[in-house]
Amino acid sequence: MGTLYRRGTRAMPDLVVAHVNDDVTEPELRLFLRLLHRSGLTSRADVAFVFASSGLRFGSVIREENASFFELLRRYGGLNRTAAAGKKSGSGFDASQFVKAGQKEIEEPLWGRKGVNSEGEGEFTRFSYGSVVGFEAGELDPENSLSGFVDHVVPMSLRRWACYPMLLGRVRRNFKHIMLADAKNSVVVGDPLSRVRHRSPESVLLFTMPPPLAGKHGKKNSDSTQSHGAVNSVVITGGARGVRRLSSTVLTEIVRATMQHKKKSTVTESGVLSQLVAKAFVTKSINLVTSSESVPDPSSIGGAARLSGGHTIIQRGNSNHEELNSVIMKQICLLEIDSSVYRDC
């Protein structure tokens, strides 16, 4: 089950699960994976994509980005000073994060056949990196569990919660921390899991939605008090036990909400998550931590040019996709090694 796009070098402690809607474009997924590699998170995390439908159309994009990642490892790996300089600049690729540091016997990667390196290159045995694998929603939720509760087509934003129990249940003893991310509406530029690594396995960190922007005449939107504090579903991080329990609870609450609402299309994952935060008794086995911070977007941090200013994940929306992509690519392509690796520079 699933498609292995790259087999890692060892068993990783963390897992990134990114859901991919049908409307995600190849450039959007390319940028998500490229920045995920460059952030250094794949030095200690496996990546599992969950596709709304067939993931075949993204196969070449994912493999190409993995190949670029290996080329960066090869080139930067032998240039310690250059790599360090690149890290300080906030733009360059830091290969030192992936170098094995006197590790003893290490466990085999979870995905793929044991003892087989999918890249077949001994040169990379001195590096440590995670696997990249993809699943279709139909593999993880073969009965389309929510189809009887949601009108028409079940949106991936809801169906992904029906996919998590099988996926996370199968790997329940393999990972310590998990991040759930939206591949279309987020990019990873740091380590979002750093804030939960020292918390209990039952802890789950949720971010709130930013309040609506002021109107043209400086007046706040009349709905601001209602939307402020709502949970942002673009990224969720936590201990493996907590995230697994949350996924099952959210699925149950989605069913409950659709049965109570006459207009089933009004049920959203953000609304369900916000209700769970308010009903602590429902999630008593989960340590829900709601951050007062919101996931930043380029406009809230003074423009896309300041992406590396201490943030770990950036939210991208329809209004800033092109600007964000353009600025990030400009930063990457200014570097000599990086520009020679990526074909779109």
C-alpha positions in Angstrom: 0.0 0.0 0.0 1.3 3.5 -0.8 4.0 4.7 -3.2 7.5 5.0 -2.0 9.1 8.1 -3.6 12.3 7.9 -1.5 13.6 5.5 1.1 15.4 7.1 4.0 18.6 6.0 5.7 17.1 5.1 9.1 14.0 5.0 11.3 13.0 8.6 12.1 11.4 9.9 15.3 9.0 12.3 13.7 6.4 12.2 10.9 5.0 14.9 8.6 1.6 14.1 7.1 0.6 16.5 4.3 -2.8 16.3 2.6 -3.0 17.2 -1.1 -6.3 18.5 -2.4 -7.4 17.9 -6.0 -6.9 21.6 -6.8 -3.2 21.6 -5.7 -1.0 22.4 -8.7 2.4 21.0 -9.4 4.2 24.3 -8.6 2.5 24.4 -5.3 3.4 20.9 -4.3 7.0 21.4 -5.6 7.5 24.5 -3.4 6.1 22.7 -0.4 8.4 19.8 -0.7 11.4 21.9 -1.7 11.2 24.1 1.4 10.4 21.1 3.6 13.8 19.6 2.5 15.6 22.9 2.9 14.2 23.5 6.3 16.1 20.6 7.6 13.0 18.9 9.0 13.5 15.8 6.8 16.8 15.2 8.7 14.6 13.7 11.5 11.2 13.2 9.9 9.6 11.0 7.3 7.1 12.6 5.0 3.7 11.0 4.0 1.5 12.7 1.4 -2.2 11.9 1.4 -3.7 12.6 -2.0 -7.4 13.3 -2.5 -7.3 11.1 -5.6 -4.5 9.7 -7.7 -1.1 10.9 -6.9 0.4 9.7 -10.1 0.4 13.2 -11.7 2.7 14.4 -8.9 5.2 11.5 -9.1 7.7 13.2 -11.4 7.6 16.4 -9.3 8.3 14.6 -6.1 11.1 12.5 -7.5 12.6 15.6 -9.2 12.6 17.5 -5.9 14.1 14.5 -4.1 16.9 14.4 -6.7 17.6 18.1 -6.2 17.7 17.5 -2.5 20.4 14.8 -3.0 22.4 17.1 -5.3 22.3 19.8 -2.6 23.6 17.3 -0.1 26.4 16.2 -2.4 27.5 19.8 -3.2 27.1 21.4 0.2 28.2 18.3 2.1 31.8 18.9 1.3 31.7 22.6 1.8 31.4 23.1 5.5 32.3 26.7 5.5 30.0 27.5 2.6 27.1 25.5 4.3 27.6 27.4 7.5 27.6 30.7 5.7 24.5 29.7 3.8 22.8 28.9 7.1 23.7 32.3 8.6 22.3 34.1 5.5 18.9 32.4 6.0 18.8 31.4 2.3 21.4 28.7 1.7 21.0 25.0 2.3 22.5 23.7 5.5 23.8 20.2 4.8 25.3 19.8 8.2 21.8 19.1 9.6 21.8 15.8 7.6 25.3 14.6 8.5 25.4 11.5 10.7 27.3 12.3 13.9 28.9 9.1 15.2 25.7 7.1 15.3 25.8 3.6 16.5 23.7 0.8 15.0 20.6 2.4 13.6 17.2 1.0 12.9 16.0 0.4 9.4 13.6 2.9 7.7 9.9 2.0 8.2 9.0 2.2 4.5 10.2 -0.2 1.8 12.2 -3.4 1.8 14.8 -3.7 4.5 18.5 -3.3 3.6 17.7 -1.6 0.3 18.6 2.0 -0.4 16.1 3.3 -3.0 18.7 5.8 -4.3 21.4 3.1 -4.6 24.2 5.6 -3.9 26.7 4.7 -1.3 27.9 8.3 -1.2 24.8 9.3 0.8 25.3 6.7 3.6 27.1 9.5 5.6 23.9 11.5 5.6 20.7 11.0 7.6 17.4 11.7 6.0 13.8 10.5 6.1 11.6 8.7 3.6 9.0 10.2 1.3 5.9 8.1 0.7 2.4 8.8 -0.8 -1.0 7.4 -0.2 -4.3 7.9 -1.9 -7.4 8.7 0.3 -9.0 5.6 -1.2 -6.3 3.4 0.3 -6.6 4.8 3.8 -10.4 5.3 3.7 -11.7 2.7 1.2 -15.3 3.0 2.2 -15.3 6.9 2.0 -16.6 6.9 5.6 -18.1 10.4 5.4 -20.0 10.0 2.1 -23.2 9.2 3.8 -23.1 12.3 6.0 -21.8 15.0 3.7 -23.7 16.2 0.6 -22.2 15.5 -2.8 -18.4 15.1 -2.8 -16.6 14.9 0.6 -14.0 17.7 0.6 -10.5 16.5 1.4 -10.3 19.0 4.3 -12.9 16.7 6.0 -12.0 13.3 4.5 -8.4 13.5 5.6 -9.6 13.0 9.1 -11.1 9.6 8.0 -7.7 8.7 6.6 -5.6 9.4 9.7 -6.9 6.6 11.9 -5.6 3.9 9.6 -2.4 5.6 8.7 -1.5 6.7 12.3 -2.8 3.5 13.7 -0.3 1.4 11.6 2.7 3.5 12.7 1.6 4.1 16.3 4.8 2.8 17.7 7.2 4.2 15.1 7.0 8.0 15.7 7.2 10.3 18.7 5.9 13.5 17.1 3.6 14.3 14.2 2.7 17.3 12.2 -0.4 17.5 10.0 0.0 20.1 7.3 -1.9 21.5 4.3 0.4 21.2 1.3 -1.5 23.9 -0.6 -1.8 26.6 2.0 1.4 26.3 3.9 5.2 26.2 3.5 7.7 25.0 6.1 10.7 27.2 6.6 11.9 25.9 10.0 11.0 23.2 12.5 7.4 23.4 13.7 7.8 20.4 15.9 10.4 22.0 18.1 7.7 23.4 20.3 6.2 20.0 21.1 9.2 17.8 21.5 9.5 18.5 25.2 5.8 18.2 25.9 3.9 15.0 26.9 3.0 12.4 24.2 -0.7 13.4 24.6 0.0 17.1 23.8 -1.4 18.7 20.7 -0.6 22.3 19.7 -3.2 24.3 17.9 -2.9 27.8 16.4 -5.6 30.4 16.1 -6.8 32.2 13.0 -5.7 35.8 12.8 -8.5 38.4 13.2 -9.9 39.8 9.9 -8.1 42.7 8.4 -9.5 46.2 8.9 -11.8 47.4 6.1 -11.0 50.2 3.6 -11.9 52.9 6.1 -10.1 51.3 9.0 -13.2 49.7 10.6 -13.0 46.2 11.8 -15.1 43.5 10.1 -18.4 43.0 12.0 -17.6 39.3 12.2 -14.2 39.8 13.8 -15.2 38.8 17.3 -16.7 35.6 16.0 -13.7 34.5 13.8 -11.0 35.7 16.2 -9.8 32.7 18.2 -11.0 30.1 15.7 -8.6 27.2 15.2 -6.4 27.3 12.1 -6.4 23.9 10.6 -3.4 24.6 8.2 -1.0 23.1 10.6 -1.3 20.9 13.7 1.6 19.5 15.7 1.9 17.3 18.8 3.0 14.0 20.3 2.0 11.0 18.3 -0.5 9.7 20.9 -2.2 13.1 21.1 -2.4 13.6 17.4 -3.7 10.0 16.9 -6.4 10.5 19.5 -7.3 13.9 18.1 -7.8 12.5 14.6 -10.3 9.9 15.9 -12.1 12.5 18.0 -12.4 15.0 15.1 -13.8 12.3 12.8 -16.5 11.5 15.4 -17.3 15.2 15.8 -17.5 15.8 12.0 -20.2 13.1 11.9 -22.0 14.5 14.8 -21.9 18.0 13.3 -23.2 16.9 9.9 -26.1 15.2 11.5 -27.0 18.3 13.5 -26.7 20.8 10.7 -29.4 21.0 8.0 -26.8 22.6 5.7 -24.1 20.0 5.8 -21.8 22.2 3.6 -21.4 24.6 6.5 -19.5 22.1 8.5 -15.7 22.9 8.4 -12.7 21.3 10.1 -11.8 24.7 11.6 -15.3 24.9 13.1 -15.1 21.4 14.5 -11.6 21.9 16.0 -12.8 25.2 17.6 -15.8 23.4 19.1 -13.4 20.7 20.5 -11.3 23.3 22.2 -14.4 24.8 23.8 -15.6 21.3 25.0 -12.7 20.2 27.1 -14.6 17.1 28.4 -14.7 15.6 24.9 -10.9 15.8 24.6 -10.0 14.9 28.2 -7.5 12.2 27.0 -5.8 14.9 24.9 -3.7 17.8 26.2 -4.9 20.5 23.8 -2.7 23.5 23.9 -4.1 26.5 22.0 -1.4 29.1 21.1 -2.4 32.7 21.2 -0.2 33.1 18.1 -1.5 32.7 14.6 0.3 31.1 11.7 1.9 34.1 9.9 1.4 35.0 6.3 3.7 37.3 4.3 1.6 40.4 4.9 1.7 39.9 8.7 5.5 39.7 8.9 6.3 42.7 6.7 6.4 41.0 3.3 7.6 37.7 1.9 11.2 38.9 2.0 11.3 38.3 5.7 10.2 34.6 5.6 13.2 33.4 7.6 12.8 35.8 10.5 12.4 33.2 13.2 9.2 31.6 11.8 8.8 27.9 11.2 5.8 27.8 8.9 4.1 30.4 6.7 0.5 30.4 5.5 -0.1 31.0 1.9 -3.4 31.9 0.5 -4.9 32.6 -3.0 -3.9 36.3 -2.7 -0.2 35.8 -2.0 0.7 32.6 -3.8 2.4 34.3 -6.7 4.2 36.8 -4.6 5.4 34.2 -2.1 6.6 31.8 -4.8 8.4 34.6 -6.7 10.2 35.9 -3.6 11.3 32.5 -2.4 12.6 31.5 -5.8 14.5 34.8 -6.1 16.2 34.1 -2.7 17.1 30.6 -3.7 18.3 31.4 -7.2 20.6 34.1 -6.0 22.9 31.4 -4.6 25.4 29.9 -7.0 25.1 26.3 -6.0 21.4 26.3 -5.5 20.7 28.0 -8.8 22.7 25.3 -10.6 20.7 22.6 -8.9 17.1 23.8 -9.6 16.1 23.7 -13.2 13.5 26.5 -12.7 16.1 29.0 -11.6 
